[in-house]
Every structure is written in C-alpha cells, then in structure tokens.
Amino acid sequence: IPMDRVMVIGIDTYHDSVNKGQSVGGFIASMNKSFTKYHCRTTFQHSGQELVDQLGNCMTACLRKYADVNKGLPDRIFVYRDGVGDGQLESVVRHELKQFMDVFRKMGDGYNPKFAFIVVKKGINTRLFLKAGPRLGNPLPGTVVD
C-alpha cells in the first residue's frame, strides 16, 4: 500500500472508575506519510458511555488539519477502534460509522476516500509463563512467541 495520502486514526474511550465522572473519548489521526505527526481531539460524554457522540466533529477537525498540512485530503483512511464489546458491534456501525460517512459527504466535491474501520479486540485467552527456578513468572519484555 503506498503511504501517500493515507490517514491512520485511533479511537478509544476512558471511564473514570474512581470518581464515576464523565467518560472521555480520545481521537488521534496521522498527519504525514511517515506516521510521525498527529492531530488529536478529545470529547467528554456521560459516565460509562462507550460509543463516541462527537466523532463527526473530531473527524472534521482532523481532515481540515490534514488538508492544511498536506494541501489535500487523504485518499485512504484506516480507523482502529478499541474498547468495543461484542454486544456493541451493531451499535458502533449504526452510530459511529454513520458519523464518518456524514463527514465525508459534508466535505463536498464528491469526497469518498477508501475507508477501513477496524475494531480491535483485547480479549486474549492465551497466558504465557516463564519458568524462573522453582517458580513461574511473566516472560521478559521483548519475548517473541512464534
């Protein structure tokens, strides 16, 4: 995949478990082809709310910044969405994916980038242990399992 005119986006939600206050949605988007410069936005929403209501505003701001930096909009966009449970996948499609499509339409001039929305799942059942003498411990950082 050529990396010219590509934007990579990461989205996650943080829930304050101590104060039970507002939840925070984080949105970060790459601004260059080496993926070393980013533009980020945050949104505040009801406590415990996983779906992000303000993705449209975040995406619009990031597309405008990208256009300023690169003198044009991205041709390909990859979104990595974390923190979505199995029971929320349909809601994400209806609520969050729709916000992206609406932004693309509102950008005008028939803007229709190639678009991938990837839901990242952390539910890993594999557990690895390292035998350290008579005890078991965690593998050392950098351990590769092939």
Secondary structure, DSSP 8 states (H G I E B T S, - for coil): ---TTEEEEEEEEEE-TTT---EEEEEEEE-STTS--EEEEEEEESTT--S-TTHHHHHHHHHHHHHHHHSS--SEEEEEEES--GGGHHHHIIIIIHHHHHHHHHT-TT---EEEEEEE---------EEETTEEE---TT----
